[in-house]
């Protein structure tokens, strides 16, 4: 996959993950890192970041870009 294709996937996955976190958790999030699966022919990208304005509230999401950027799993650490 080309660099341009990867950037487009990350951009769309980030949009999908941010929308999911806003709707399901009530957080706007900032994505700071990403990692594509190392599985052969894998179609997942893992996103890492934090709640906007609170870096202690870390998040991660798995997004399947072969299924219209469907969120496969999320996780978050909420500090009070």
N, C-alpha and C positions, 0 to 999 in steps of 0.2 A: 504494500500500500504506500502511496506517495505521501510526502510531508503535507501537501495541500489536502489530501483526503483525510489524513489523521486530524489536522486542524479543524476541518469541517465537522468531523464526527465529535470531537471534543466540544466544539461550540454548541452543537445541537444537543449533546448529552447534558451539558451544563445547563442549558435552558430547561430541559426536561426535569432535571434534578431540582433546580431552583423552584420551579413551579410546584413540584411535588412537596417539597419541604414547606413552602408557604401554605399550601392547601391542607396538608396533613398534620403538620407540627406547629404552624404559625410562625415560622422563622424564615426571614430572608437570609440566604447563605452566600458565602464567598467561597468559590472553589479555588484552591491554591495548588493542587497537584492532581495529576492523572496518571493512570497506568493501564495499558492494554493488557488483556489476558495473554499469557504465554502459551496457552493451549493451542495446538495446531488447528487452524481454521476457526479459532474462537471469535466470537462476536460481542464480547463484553469489554466495556471500559470501566475502570474503577475510578471514582472521583473522591477526593479528600479535601476537606476545608473546615470552615467554622461558621458559626452564626455571625451575621454582620453585627459589628459592635461589641462582640464578646468572643474573643479568641479561645477562651476556656471551654466553650460549648463546641466541641469538635464534632464533625459529621463525616460520614462516608456513604457512598451509594454505588451500587452496581447497575449499570445501564446496558441493556442489550440493544445494540444499534441495528441488528437485523430484524427486530420486531418493532419498528417505528419508535425507537428510543424508549422502550418500556423499562420502567424501574423494576429491577429484579429483586433488590434488597436494599435496605437502608439501615443505618445505625447512627446513634448520636450519644454523646456524653453531655449531660446537662448539669452544670454547676450552678448553685444558687448564690 
